[in-house]
């Protein structure tokens, strides 16, 4: 706690830490990490997104200073052929969880910066259709996911 003096009055100020769920009213992101690859190759971002609120939320974008560009992507397989595609948005109904994991939905960090090194942490803002956002720290792991 810090004390401040304003006009002769001593005021105590508490430092409050808001959790991601508090910032986005029922939406939380956990288990957030990037798989950094060598030689500046794109890094995949993975996390679990849970909606404990009462309405559907729609994730529409992500931003990070550690990436030249950060996009929502999805890997699919059809007839033995794997594809990766841009995703404009993804909806999470109330009470549901969406995994962003290898082989499915993920973040694609193009032009990763120096912060995208194993052992470091990088900030990511997850942005929703209603303009709410949550800020999440992602662990950076190596190519083997460790």
C-alpha positions in Angstrom: 0.0 0.0 0.0 1.2 3.5 -0.8 0.3 6.7 0.9 -0.2 9.9 -1.0 -0.8 13.4 0.3 -3.4 15.6 -1.5 -4.2 19.0 -0.1 -3.1 18.0 3.4 -5.1 14.7 3.3 -3.3 11.4 3.4 -4.8 9.0 1.0 -4.0 5.3 0.9 -3.9 3.7 -2.5 -4.1 0.0 -3.1 -2.6 -1.7 -6.1 -5.3 -3.8 -7.7 -4.5 -6.6 -10.1 -7.3 -7.5 -12.4 -7.4 -11.0 -13.8 -8.2 -11.6 -17.4 -11.6 -12.8 -16.4 -12.3 -9.5 -14.6 -11.2 -7.5 -17.6 -13.3 -9.4 -20.2 -16.3 -10.1 -17.9 -16.2 -13.9 -17.8 -13.6 -14.7 -20.5 -10.3 -16.2 -19.4 -7.2 -17.5 -21.2 -4.9 -20.1 -19.5 -2.0 -22.3 -20.5 -0.7 -19.7 -22.9 2.6 -20.4 -24.8 4.3 -19.9 -28.1 6.4 -22.5 -29.9 9.4 -20.5 -31.2 11.2 -21.9 -34.2 14.7 -21.1 -35.4 15.8 -18.6 -38.1 12.9 -16.2 -37.7 10.3 -18.8 -38.8 6.7 -18.1 -37.7 5.8 -19.0 -34.1 2.6 -20.8 -33.2 0.6 -19.6 -30.2 -1.5 -21.9 -28.1 -3.9 -21.3 -25.1 -7.2 -22.3 -23.6 -10.0 -19.8 -23.9 -13.0 -20.2 -21.5 -16.2 -18.2 -21.5 -17.8 -18.3 -18.1 -20.1 -15.4 -18.9 -23.7 -15.4 -19.9 -23.4 -14.5 -23.6 -21.4 -15.8 -26.6 -18.1 -14.0 -27.1 -16.4 -13.7 -30.5 -12.5 -13.6 -30.7 -11.6 -11.5 -33.7 -8.0 -10.6 -33.4 -4.8 -10.7 -31.4 -1.8 -8.3 -31.0 1.7 -8.6 -29.6 4.7 -6.3 -29.8 6.8 -9.6 -30.2 5.3 -10.2 -33.6 5.4 -8.2 -36.8 1.8 -9.6 -37.4 -0.3 -11.9 -35.3 -3.2 -13.8 -36.9 -5.8 -16.2 -35.9 -5.3 -19.5 -37.8 -6.7 -23.0 -38.0 -5.1 -26.2 -39.2 -7.4 -28.8 -40.8 -7.0 -32.1 -42.5 -9.2 -33.4 -45.3 -8.5 -36.5 -47.4 -5.0 -36.8 -45.9 -4.2 -33.3 -46.9 -3.3 -30.8 -44.2 -4.1 -27.1 -44.6 -3.7 -23.9 -42.6 -6.1 -21.0 -43.1 -6.7 -17.6 -41.7 -9.7 -17.3 -39.4 -11.6 -14.0 -39.2 -13.3 -14.9 -35.9 -14.3 -17.7 -33.6 -17.3 -17.8 -31.3 -17.3 -19.3 -27.8 -20.7 -19.9 -26.3 -21.4 -19.3 -22.6 -19.9 -22.1 -20.5 -17.7 -23.4 -23.3 -14.0 -23.7 -23.7 -12.0 -23.5 -26.9 -8.5 -25.0 -27.1 -5.9 -23.3 -29.3 -3.6 -26.2 -29.8 -1.2 -27.7 -32.4 -3.3 -29.2 -35.2 -6.3 -26.9 -34.7 -6.9 -23.3 -33.8 -3.8 -21.3 -33.1 -2.2 -17.9 -33.3 0.4 -17.4 -36.0 3.2 -14.9 -35.1 4.8 -13.7 -38.4 8.1 -11.9 -38.2 8.8 -12.8 -34.6 11.1 -10.4 -32.7 14.0 -10.9 -30.4 11.5 -11.5 -27.4 10.3 -14.7 -29.1 13.1 -16.7 -27.5 12.7 -19.8 -25.3 12.5 -19.0 -21.7 11.1 -15.5 -22.2 7.5 -14.2 -21.8 5.6 -12.1 -24.4 2.4 -10.1 -23.9 -0.6 -10.8 -26.2 -3.8 -8.9 -26.3 -6.8 -11.0 -27.3 -9.5 -8.8 -28.9 -13.2 -9.5 -29.1 -15.9 -8.3 -31.4 -17.4 -6.1 -28.7 -14.0 -4.3 -28.4 -13.2 -6.0 -25.0 -9.7 -7.3 -24.7 -7.7 -9.3 -22.3 -4.0 -9.1 -21.9 -2.2 -12.4 -21.5 1.5 -13.3 -20.9 2.6 -16.2 -23.1 5.5 -18.4 -22.2 8.0 -18.9 -25.1 9.1 -22.5 -25.5 11.4 -24.2 -28.0 10.5 -26.2 -31.1 9.9 -29.3 -29.0 7.4 -27.4 -26.8 9.7 -27.3 -23.8 
